[in-house]
Amino acid sequence: MPAPKRRHSRARSRKRRTHYKIKLSGYAVCSNCGAPIRPHTVCPHCGYYNGKPVLVVKTKEG
Ligand SMILES: [Zn+2]
């Protein structure tokens, strides 16, 4: 097995690792308010599910 002759510089390693990204998976967009939500879940921002209001979302104003 050939061994690497020189270690890579930090910049070189980091340049390669710019492609290592966490994939944003398992999310949908609310049809009412457009917020990112988990699929098959009532939107926690506006309380809508499948285009209908299902929950009354509590707000800080009361
Ligand atoms: Zn919403």
N, CA, C, O and the ligand as a Tripos MOL2 file, in Angstrom:
@<TRIPOS>MOLECULE
protein
  249   247    63     0     0
PROTEIN
NO_CHARGES

@<TRIPOS>ATOM
      1 N           0.8510   -1.2040    0.0000 N.3       1 MET1
      2 CA          0.0000    0.0000    0.0000 C.3       1 MET1
      3 C           0.8770    1.2410    0.0000 C.2       1 MET1
      4 O           1.7280    1.3900    0.8760 O.2       1 MET1
      5 N           0.6860    2.1400   -0.9690 N.am      2 PRO2
      6 CA          1.4470    3.3840   -0.9300 C.3       2 PRO2
      7 C           0.9770    4.2670    0.2150 C.2       2 PRO2
      8 O          -0.2120    4.3790    0.5140 O.2       2 PRO2
      9 N           1.9580    4.8800    0.8320 N.am      3 ALA3
     10 CA          1.6380    5.7700    1.9470 C.3       3 ALA3
     11 C           1.7620    7.2100    1.4670 C.2       3 ALA3
     12 O           2.6060    7.4990    0.6190 O.2       3 ALA3
     13 N           0.9500    8.1110    1.9850 N.am      4 PRO4
     14 CA          1.0900    9.5100    1.5810 C.3       4 PRO4
     15 C           2.4280   10.0740    2.0220 C.2       4 PRO4
     16 O           2.8710    9.8610    3.1500 O.2       4 PRO4
     17 N           3.0670   10.8030    1.1050 N.am      5 LYS5
     18 CA          4.4200   11.3030    1.3830 C.3       5 LYS5
     19 C           4.3840   12.5160    2.3050 C.2       5 LYS5
     20 O           5.2160   12.6650    3.2000 O.2       5 LYS5
     21 N           3.3950   13.3790    2.0620 N.am      6 ARG6
     22 CA          3.2860   14.6000    2.8640 C.3       6 ARG6
     23 C           1.8560   14.7180    3.3540 C.2       6 ARG6
     24 O           0.9170   14.2910    2.6810 O.2       6 ARG6
     25 N           1.7020   15.2940    4.5190 N.am      7 ARG7
     26 CA          0.3250   15.5230    4.9710 C.3       7 ARG7
     27 C          -0.2580   16.6900    4.1970 C.2       7 ARG7
     28 O           0.4670   17.5830    3.7600 O.2       7 ARG7
     29 N          -1.5850   16.6750    4.0290 N.am      8 HIS8
     30 CA         -2.2530   17.7930    3.3800 C.3       8 HIS8
     31 C          -2.2750   18.9890    4.3150 C.2       8 HIS8
     32 O          -2.2980   18.8480    5.5370 O.2       8 HIS8
     33 N          -2.2680   20.1540    3.7190 N.am      9 SER9
     34 CA         -2.4210   21.3700    4.5240 C.3       9 SER9
     35 C          -3.8490   21.4460    5.0560 C.2       9 SER9
     36 O          -4.7590   20.7990    4.5360 O.2       9 SER9
     37 N          -4.0210   22.2420    6.0930 N.am     10 ARG10
     38 CA         -5.3630   22.4280    6.6470 C.3      10 ARG10
     39 C          -6.3160   22.9780    5.5880 C.2      10 ARG10
     40 O          -7.4750   22.5700    5.5100 O.2      10 ARG10
     41 N          -5.8180   23.9030    4.7810 N.am     11 ALA11
     42 CA         -6.6770   24.5100    3.7550 C.3      11 ALA11
     43 C          -7.1350   23.4610    2.7520 C.2      11 ALA11
     44 O          -8.2880   23.4560    2.3190 O.2      11 ALA11
     45 N          -6.2120   22.5690    2.3890 N.am     12 ARG12
     46 CA         -6.5650   21.5520    1.4030 C.3      12 ARG12
     47 C          -7.6330   20.6000    1.9400 C.2      12 ARG12
     48 O          -8.5860   20.2650    1.2370 O.2      12 ARG12
     49 N          -7.4670   20.1690    3.1880 N.am     13 SER13
     50 CA         -8.4690   19.3030    3.8090 C.3      13 SER13
     51 C          -9.8010   20.0160    3.9050 C.2      13 SER13
     52 O         -10.8480   19.4370    3.6140 O.2      13 SER13
     53 N          -9.7590   21.2650    4.3110 N.am     14 ARG14
     54 CA        -11.0060   22.0100    4.4980 C.3      14 ARG14
     55 C         -11.6980   22.2730    3.1710 C.2      14 ARG14
     56 O         -12.9270   22.2700    3.0990 O.2      14 ARG14
     57 N         -10.9160   22.5010    2.1180 N.am     15 LYS15
     58 CA        -11.5090   22.7030    0.8030 C.3      15 LYS15
     59 C         -12.2660   21.4480    0.3760 C.2      15 LYS15
     60 O         -13.3620   21.5360   -0.1770 O.2      15 LYS15
     61 N         -11.6790   20.2840    0.6350 N.am     16 ARG16
     62 CA        -12.3450   19.0340    0.2850 C.3      16 ARG16
     63 C         -13.6220   18.8830    1.1040 C.2      16 ARG16
     64 O         -14.6450   18.4260    0.5950 O.2      16 ARG16
     65 N         -13.5530   19.2710    2.3760 N.am     17 ARG17
     66 CA        -14.6970   19.0470    3.2670 C.3      17 ARG17
     67 C         -15.8100   20.0780    3.0940 C.2      17 ARG17
     68 O         -16.8370   19.9860    3.7670 O.2      17 ARG17
     69 N         -15.6290   21.0530    2.2110 N.am     18 THR18
     70 CA        -16.7420   21.9780    1.9650 C.3      18 THR18
     71 C         -17.9320   21.2470    1.3700 C.2      18 THR18
     72 O         -19.0580   21.7400    1.4330 O.2      18 THR18
     73 N         -17.6930   20.0620    0.7860 N.am     19 HIS19
     74 CA        -18.7910   19.3180    0.1800 C.3      19 HIS19
     75 C         -19.4970   18.4280    1.1830 C.2      19 HIS19
     76 O         -20.5370   17.8530    0.8620 O.2      19 HIS19
     77 N         -18.9620   18.2980    2.3900 N.am     20 TYR20
     78 CA        -19.6160   17.4900    3.4220 C.3      20 TYR20
     79 C         -20.6870   18.3610    4.0520 C.2      20 TYR20
     80 O         -20.3790   19.2620    4.8320 O.2      20 TYR20
     81 N         -21.9290   18.0990    3.7220 N.am     21 LYS21
     82 CA        -23.0110   18.9120    4.2630 C.3      21 LYS21
     83 C         -24.0860   17.9990    4.8270 C.2      21 LYS21
     84 O         -24.3090   16.8920    4.3380 O.2      21 LYS21
     85 N         -24.7340   18.4820    5.8480 N.am     22 ILE22
     86 CA        -25.8700   17.7450    6.4050 C.3      22 ILE22
     87 C         -27.0640   17.9910    5.4930 C.2      22 ILE22
     88 O         -27.4170   19.1320    5.1930 O.2      22 ILE22
     89 N         -27.6720   16.9030    5.0630 N.am     23 LYS23
     90 CA        -28.8090   17.0090    4.1800 C.3      23 LYS23
     91 C         -30.0500   17.3760    4.9920 C.2      23 LYS23
     92 O         -30.3350   16.7710    6.0260 O.2      23 LYS23
     93 N         -30.7800   18.3760    4.5040 N.am     24 LEU24
     94 CA        -32.0300   18.7440    5.1460 C.3      24 LEU24
     95 C         -33.0970   17.7810    4.6510 C.2      24 LEU24
     96 O         -33.5100   17.8460    3.4930 O.2      24 LEU24
     97 N         -33.5400   16.8930    5.5210 N.am     25 SER25
     98 CA        -34.4520   15.8500    5.0800 C.3      25 SER25
     99 C         -35.6860   15.8240    5.9610 C.2      25 SER25
    100 O         -35.6620   16.2850    7.1020 O.2      25 SER25
    101 N         -36.7510   15.2840    5.4240 N.am     26 GLY26
    102 CA        -37.9640   15.0770    6.1950 C.3      26 GLY26
    103 C         -38.6540   16.3550    6.5990 C.2      26 GLY26
    104 O         -38.9870   16.5370    7.7700 O.2      26 GLY26
    105 N         -38.8730   17.2390    5.6580 N.am     27 TYR27
    106 CA        -39.6380   18.4370    6.0000 C.3      27 TYR27
    107 C         -40.5180   18.8450    4.8380 C.2      27 TYR27
    108 O         -40.2020   18.5750    3.6800 O.2      27 TYR27
    109 N         -41.6210   19.4960    5.1530 N.am     28 ALA28
    110 CA        -42.5460   19.9950    4.1550 C.3      28 ALA28
    111 C         -42.7870   21.4650    4.4300 C.2      28 ALA28
    112 O         -42.3400   21.9980    5.4460 O.2      28 ALA28
    113 N         -43.4970   22.1230    3.5180 N.am     29 VAL29
    114 CA        -43.7960   23.5410    3.6910 C.3      29 VAL29
    115 C         -45.2920   23.6740    3.9480 C.2      29 VAL29
    116 O         -46.1020   23.0870    3.2310 O.2      29 VAL29
    117 N         -45.6570   24.4390    4.9630 N.am     30 CYS30
    118 CA        -47.0590   24.6520    5.3130 C.3      30 CYS30
    119 C         -47.7700   25.3330    4.1520 C.2      30 CYS30
    120 O         -47.2680   26.3050    3.5870 O.2      30 CYS30
    121 N         -48.9590   24.8100    3.7960 N.am     31 SER31
    122 CA        -49.7010   25.3890    2.6790 C.3      31 SER31
    123 C         -50.3600   26.7020    3.0610 C.2      31 SER31
    124 O         -50.7360   27.4830    2.1870 O.2      31 SER31
    125 N         -50.5060   26.9550    4.3650 N.am     32 ASN32
    126 CA        -51.1780   28.1890    4.8100 C.3      32 ASN32
    127 C         -50.1810   29.3140    5.0530 C.2      32 ASN32
    128 O         -50.3330   30.4090    4.5120 O.2      32 ASN32
    129 N         -49.1480   29.0430    5.8780 N.am     33 CYS33
    130 CA        -48.2390   30.1280    6.2460 C.3      33 CYS33
    131 C         -46.8530   29.9670    5.6260 C.2      33 CYS33
    132 O         -46.0340   30.8810    5.7240 O.2      33 CYS33
    133 N         -46.5680   28.8270    4.9880 N.am     34 GLY34
    134 CA        -45.3000   28.6550    4.2980 C.3      34 GLY34
    135 C         -44.1240   28.3230    5.1890 C.2      34 GLY34
    136 O         -42.9830   28.3190    4.7280 O.2      34 GLY34
    137 N         -44.3800   28.0440    6.4550 N.am     35 ALA35
    138 CA        -43.2960   27.7070    7.3700 C.3      35 ALA35
    139 C         -42.8550   26.2680    7.1470 C.2      35 ALA35
    140 O         -43.6830   25.4240    6.8040 O.2      35 ALA35
    141 N         -41.5710   25.9660    7.3330 N.am     36 PRO36
    142 CA        -41.1380   24.5730    7.2260 C.3      36 PRO36
    143 C         -41.6860   23.7540    8.3870 C.2      36 PRO36
    144 O         -41.4910   24.0990    9.5530 O.2      36 PRO36
    145 N         -42.3710   22.6720    8.0550 N.am     37 ILE37
    146 CA        -42.9980   21.8200    9.0720 C.3      37 ILE37
    147 C         -42.6570   20.3710    8.7960 C.2      37 ILE37
    148 O         -42.1930   20.0290    7.7080 O.2      37 ILE37
    149 N         -42.8870   19.5230    9.7790 N.am     38 ARG38
    150 CA        -42.7250   18.0870    9.5790 C.3      38 ARG38
    151 C         -43.9330   17.5690    8.8050 C.2      38 ARG38
    152 O         -45.0540   18.0080    9.0620 O.2      38 ARG38
    153 N         -43.7350   16.6440    7.8610 N.am     39 PRO39
    154 CA        -44.8570   16.1570    7.0740 C.3      39 PRO39
    155 C         -45.8540   15.3660    7.9320 C.2      39 PRO39
    156 O         -45.4750   14.7410    8.9220 O.2      39 PRO39
    157 N         -47.1160   15.4040    7.5400 N.am     40 HIS40
    158 CA        -48.2200   14.7180    8.2080 C.3      40 HIS40
    159 C         -48.4030   15.2220    9.6400 C.2      40 HIS40
    160 O         -48.8030   14.4740   10.5320 O.2      40 HIS40
    161 N         -48.0990   16.5160    9.8400 N.am     41 THR41
    162 CA        -48.1810   17.1020   11.1680 C.3      41 THR41
    163 C         -48.9180   18.4280   11.0680 C.2      41 THR41
    164 O         -48.7690   19.1530   10.0850 O.2      41 THR41
    165 N         -49.7110   18.7430   12.0800 N.am     42 VAL42
    166 CA        -50.3670   20.0490   12.1200 C.3      42 VAL42
    167 C         -49.2960   21.1190   12.2530 C.2      42 VAL42
    168 O         -48.3500   20.9770   13.0280 O.2      42 VAL42
    169 N         -49.4560   22.1940   11.4870 N.am     43 CYS43
    170 CA        -48.4660   23.2660   11.5230 C.3      43 CYS43
    171 C         -48.4580   23.9190   12.9070 C.2      43 CYS43
    172 O         -49.5050   24.3760   13.3660 O.2      43 CYS43
    173 N         -47.3180   23.9740   13.5760 N.am     44 PRO44
    174 CA        -47.2810   24.6030   14.9030 C.3      44 PRO44
    175 C         -47.3640   26.1200   14.8460 C.2      44 PRO44
    176 O         -47.5670   26.7620   15.8770 O.2      44 PRO44
    177 N         -47.2120   26.7100   13.6600 N.am     45 HIS45
    178 CA        -47.2190   28.1690   13.5540 C.3      45 HIS45
    179 C         -48.6370   28.7080   13.3960 C.2      45 HIS45
    180 O         -48.9970   29.7000   14.0300 O.2      45 HIS45
    181 N         -49.4510   28.0550   12.5470 N.am     46 CYS46
    182 CA        -50.7830   28.5800   12.2940 C.3      46 CYS46
    183 C         -51.8810   27.5770   12.6580 C.2      46 CYS46
    184 O         -53.0590   27.9350   12.6450 O.2      46 CYS46
    185 N         -51.5220   26.3330   12.9800 N.am     47 GLY47
    186 CA        -52.5260   25.3590   13.3950 C.3      47 GLY47
    187 C         -53.3440   24.7800   12.2650 C.2      47 GLY47
    188 O         -54.4170   24.2240   12.5000 O.2      47 GLY47
    189 N         -52.8550   24.8990   11.0360 N.am     48 TYR48
    190 CA        -53.5720   24.3610    9.8880 C.3      48 TYR48
    191 C         -53.0590   22.9730    9.5600 C.2      48 TYR48
    192 O         -51.8810   22.6660    9.7460 O.2      48 TYR48
    193 N         -53.9690   22.1350    9.0670 N.am     49 TYR49
    194 CA        -53.5720   20.8390    8.5280 C.3      49 TYR49
    195 C         -54.4540   20.5540    7.3270 C.2      49 TYR49
    196 O         -55.6780   20.6370    7.4210 O.2      49 TYR49
    197 N         -53.8430   20.2190    6.2040 N.am     50 ASN50
    198 CA        -54.5440   19.9030    4.9580 C.3      50 ASN50
    199 C         -55.4450   21.0620    4.5300 C.2      50 ASN50
    200 O         -56.5530   20.8440    4.0400 O.2      50 ASN50
    201 N         -54.9680   22.2890    4.7170 N.am     51 GLY51
    202 CA        -55.6870   23.4610    4.2580 C.3      51 GLY51
    203 C         -56.8180   23.9170    5.1510 C.2      51 GLY51
    204 O         -57.5520   24.8400    4.7980 O.2      51 GLY51
    205 N         -56.9750   23.2780    6.3180 N.am     52 LYS52
    206 CA        -58.0670   23.6530    7.2240 C.3      52 LYS52
    207 C         -57.5030   23.9880    8.6010 C.2      52 LYS52
    208 O         -56.5030   23.4030    9.0150 O.2      52 LYS52
    209 N         -58.1330   24.9210    9.3150 N.am     53 PRO53
    210 CA        -57.6770   25.1820   10.6840 C.3      53 PRO53
    211 C         -58.1040   24.0480   11.6000 C.2      53 PRO53
    212 O         -59.2840   23.7100   11.6810 O.2      53 PRO53
    213 N         -57.1430   23.4730   12.2800 N.am     54 VAL54
    214 CA        -57.4000   22.3300   13.1420 C.3      54 VAL54
    215 C         -57.1680   22.7050   14.6010 C.2      54 VAL54
    216 O         -57.8890   22.2580   15.4920 O.2      54 VAL54
    217 N         -56.1590   23.5260   14.8300 N.am     55 LEU55
    218 CA        -55.8140   23.9030   16.1910 C.3      55 LEU55
    219 C         -55.9320   25.4140   16.3410 C.2      55 LEU55
    220 O         -55.7570   26.1660   15.3820 O.2      55 LEU55
    221 N         -56.2310   25.8370   17.5540 N.am     56 VAL56
    222 CA        -56.1480   27.2540   17.8760 C.3      56 VAL56
    223 C         -54.7800   27.4640   18.5140 C.2      56 VAL56
    224 O         -54.5190   27.0000   19.6240 O.2      56 VAL56
    225 N         -53.9080   28.1760   17.7880 N.am     57 VAL57
    226 CA        -52.5330   28.3610   18.2640 C.3      57 VAL57
    227 C         -52.5210   29.4890   19.2900 C.2      57 VAL57
    228 O         -53.0190   30.5860   19.0340 O.2      57 VAL57
    229 N         -51.9530   29.2040   20.4380 N.am     58 LYS58
    230 CA        -51.8520   30.2210   21.4820 C.3      58 LYS58
    231 C         -50.8050   31.2560   21.1000 C.2      58 LYS58
    232 O         -49.7140   30.9120   20.6450 O.2      58 LYS58
    233 N         -51.1410   32.5010   21.2860 N.am     59 THR59
    234 CA        -50.1930   33.5810   21.0130 C.3      59 THR59
    235 C         -49.8730   34.3210   22.3060 C.2      59 THR59
    236 O         -50.5910   34.2170   23.3010 O.2      59 THR59
    237 N         -48.7720   35.0710   22.2620 N.am     60 LYS60
    238 CA        -48.3360   35.7690   23.4620 C.3      60 LYS60
    239 C         -49.2730   36.9210   23.8180 C.2      60 LYS60
    240 O         -49.3610   37.3240   24.9770 O.2      60 LYS60
    241 N         -49.9780   37.4500   22.8020 N.am     61 GLU61
    242 CA        -50.8820   38.5650   23.0610 C.3      61 GLU61
    243 C         -52.0870   38.1160   23.8840 C.2      61 GLU61
    244 O         -52.7370   38.9340   24.5370 O.2      61 GLU61
    245 N         -52.3800   36.8400   23.8540 N.am     62 GLY62
    246 CA        -53.5180   36.3220   24.6190 C.3      62 GLY62
    247 C         -54.5360   35.8530   23.6420 C.2      62 GLY62
    248 O         -55.5960   35.3690   24.0400 O.2      62 GLY62
    249 ZN        -48.7120   27.0930    8.9660 Zn       63 ZN63
@<TRIPOS>BOND
     1     1     2 1
     2     2     3 1
     3     3     4 2
     4     3     5 am
     5     5     6 1
     6     6     7 1
     7     7     8 2
     8     7     9 am
     9     9    10 1
    10    10    11 1
    11    11    12 2
    12    11    13 am
    13    13    14 1
    14    14    15 1
    15    15    16 2
    16    15    17 am
    17    17    18 1
    18    18    19 1
    19    19    20 2
    20    19    21 am
    21    21    22 1
    22    22    23 1
    23    23    24 2
    24    23    25 am
    25    25    26 1
    26    26    27 1
    27    27    28 2
    28    27    29 am
    29    29    30 1
    30    30    31 1
    31    31    32 2
    32    31    33 am
    33    33    34 1
    34    34    35 1
    35    35    36 2
    36    35    37 am
    37    37    38 1
    38    38    39 1
    39    39    40 2
    40    39    41 am
    41    41    42 1
    42    42    43 1
    43    43    44 2
    44    43    45 am
    45    45    46 1
    46    46    47 1
    47    47    48 2
    48    47    49 am
    49    49    50 1
    50    50    51 1
    51    51    52 2
    52    51    53 am
    53    53    54 1
    54    54    55 1
    55    55    56 2
    56    55    57 am
    57    57    58 1
    58    58    59 1
    59    59    60 2
    60    59    61 am
    61    61    62 1
    62    62    63 1
    63    63    64 2
    64    63    65 am
    65    65    66 1
    66    66    67 1
    67    67    68 2
    68    67    69 am
    69    69    70 1
    70    70    71 1
    71    71    72 2
    72    71    73 am
    73    73    74 1
    74    74    75 1
    75    75    76 2
    76    75    77 am
    77    77    78 1
    78    78    79 1
    79    79    80 2
    80    79    81 am
    81    81    82 1
    82    82    83 1
    83    83    84 2
    84    83    85 am
    85    85    86 1
    86    86    87 1
    87    87    88 2
    88    87    89 am
    89    89    90 1
    90    90    91 1
    91    91    92 2
    92    91    93 am
    93    93    94 1
    94    94    95 1
    95    95    96 2
    96    95    97 am
    97    97    98 1
    98    98    99 1
    99    99   100 2
   100    99   101 am
   101   101   102 1
   102   102   103 1
   103   103   104 2
   104   103   105 am
   105   105   106 1
   106   106   107 1
   107   107   108 2
   108   107   109 am
   109   109   110 1
   110   110   111 1
   111   111   112 2
   112   111   113 am
   113   113   114 1
   114   114   115 1
   115   115   116 2
   116   115   117 am
   117   117   118 1
   118   118   119 1
   119   119   120 2
   120   119   121 am
   121   121   122 1
   122   122   123 1
   123   123   124 2
   124   123   125 am
   125   125   126 1
   126   126   127 1
   127   127   128 2
   128   127   129 am
   129   129   130 1
   130   130   131 1
   131   131   132 2
   132   131   133 am
   133   133   134 1
   134   134   135 1
   135   135   136 2
   136   135   137 am
   137   137   138 1
   138   138   139 1
   139   139   140 2
   140   139   141 am
   141   141   142 1
   142   142   143 1
   143   143   144 2
   144   143   145 am
   145   145   146 1
   146   146   147 1
   147   147   148 2
   148   147   149 am
   149   149   150 1
   150   150   151 1
   151   151   152 2
   152   151   153 am
   153   153   154 1
   154   154   155 1
   155   155   156 2
   156   155   157 am
   157   157   158 1
   158   158   159 1
   159   159   160 2
   160   159   161 am
   161   161   162 1
   162   162   163 1
   163   163   164 2
   164   163   165 am
   165   165   166 1
   166   166   167 1
   167   167   168 2
   168   167   169 am
   169   169   170 1
   170   170   171 1
   171   171   172 2
   172   171   173 am
   173   173   174 1
   174   174   175 1
   175   175   176 2
   176   175   177 am
   177   177   178 1
   178   178   179 1
   179   179   180 2
   180   179   181 am
   181   181   182 1
   182   182   183 1
   183   183   184 2
   184   183   185 am
   185   185   186 1
   186   186   187 1
   187   187   188 2
   188   187   189 am
   189   189   190 1
   190   190   191 1
   191   191   192 2
   192   191   193 am
   193   193   194 1
   194   194   195 1
   195   195   196 2
   196   195   197 am
   197   197   198 1
   198   198   199 1
   199   199   200 2
   200   199   201 am
   201   201   202 1
   202   202   203 1
   203   203   204 2
   204   203   205 am
   205   205   206 1
   206   206   207 1
   207   207   208 2
   208   207   209 am
   209   209   210 1
   210   210   211 1
   211   211   212 2
   212   211   213 am
   213   213   214 1
   214   214   215 1
   215   215   216 2
   216   215   217 am
   217   217   218 1
   218   218   219 1
   219   219   220 2
   220   219   221 am
   221   221   222 1
   222   222   223 1
   223   223   224 2
   224   223   225 am
   225   225   226 1
   226   226   227 1
   227   227   228 2
   228   227   229 am
   229   229   230 1
   230   230   231 1
   231   231   232 2
   232   231   233 am
   233   233   234 1
   234   234   235 1
   235   235   236 2
   236   235   237 am
   237   237   238 1
   238   238   239 1
   239   239   240 2
   240   239   241 am
   241   241   242 1
   242   242   243 1
   243   243   244 2
   244   243   245 am
   245   245   246 1
   246   246   247 1
   247   247   248 2
@<TRIPOS>SUBSTRUCTURE
     1 MET1         2 RESIDUE 1 A MET
     2 PRO2         6 RESIDUE 1 A PRO
     3 ALA3        10 RESIDUE 1 A ALA
     4 PRO4        14 RESIDUE 1 A PRO
     5 LYS5        18 RESIDUE 1 A LYS
     6 ARG6        22 RESIDUE 1 A ARG
     7 ARG7        26 RESIDUE 1 A ARG
     8 HIS8        30 RESIDUE 1 A HIS
     9 SER9        34 RESIDUE 1 A SER
    10 ARG10       38 RESIDUE 1 A ARG
    11 ALA11       42 RESIDUE 1 A ALA
    12 ARG12       46 RESIDUE 1 A ARG
    13 SER13       50 RESIDUE 1 A SER
    14 ARG14       54 RESIDUE 1 A ARG
    15 LYS15       58 RESIDUE 1 A LYS
    16 ARG16       62 RESIDUE 1 A ARG
    17 ARG17       66 RESIDUE 1 A ARG
    18 THR18       70 RESIDUE 1 A THR
    19 HIS19       74 RESIDUE 1 A HIS
    20 TYR20       78 RESIDUE 1 A TYR
    21 LYS21       82 RESIDUE 1 A LYS
    22 ILE22       86 RESIDUE 1 A ILE
    23 LYS23       90 RESIDUE 1 A LYS
    24 LEU24       94 RESIDUE 1 A LEU
    25 SER25       98 RESIDUE 1 A SER
    26 GLY26      102 RESIDUE 1 A GLY
    27 TYR27      106 RESIDUE 1 A TYR
    28 ALA28      110 RESIDUE 1 A ALA
    29 VAL29      114 RESIDUE 1 A VAL
    30 CYS30      118 RESIDUE 1 A CYS
    31 SER31      122 RESIDUE 1 A SER
    32 ASN32      126 RESIDUE 1 A ASN
    33 CYS33      130 RESIDUE 1 A CYS
    34 GLY34      134 RESIDUE 1 A GLY
    35 ALA35      138 RESIDUE 1 A ALA
    36 PRO36      142 RESIDUE 1 A PRO
    37 ILE37      146 RESIDUE 1 A ILE
    38 ARG38      150 RESIDUE 1 A ARG
    39 PRO39      154 RESIDUE 1 A PRO
    40 HIS40      158 RESIDUE 1 A HIS
    41 THR41      162 RESIDUE 1 A THR
    42 VAL42      166 RESIDUE 1 A VAL
    43 CYS43      170 RESIDUE 1 A CYS
    44 PRO44      174 RESIDUE 1 A PRO
    45 HIS45      178 RESIDUE 1 A HIS
    46 CYS46      182 RESIDUE 1 A CYS
    47 GLY47      186 RESIDUE 1 A GLY
    48 TYR48      190 RESIDUE 1 A TYR
    49 TYR49      194 RESIDUE 1 A TYR
    50 ASN50      198 RESIDUE 1 A ASN
    51 GLY51      202 RESIDUE 1 A GLY
    52 LYS52      206 RESIDUE 1 A LYS
    53 PRO53      210 RESIDUE 1 A PRO
    54 VAL54      214 RESIDUE 1 A VAL
    55 LEU55      218 RESIDUE 1 A LEU
    56 VAL56      222 RESIDUE 1 A VAL
    57 VAL57      226 RESIDUE 1 A VAL
    58 LYS58      230 RESIDUE 1 A LYS
    59 THR59      234 RESIDUE 1 A THR
    60 LYS60      238 RESIDUE 1 A LYS
    61 GLU61      242 RESIDUE 1 A GLU
    62 GLY62      246 RESIDUE 1 A GLY
    63 ZN63       249 GROUP 0 **** ****
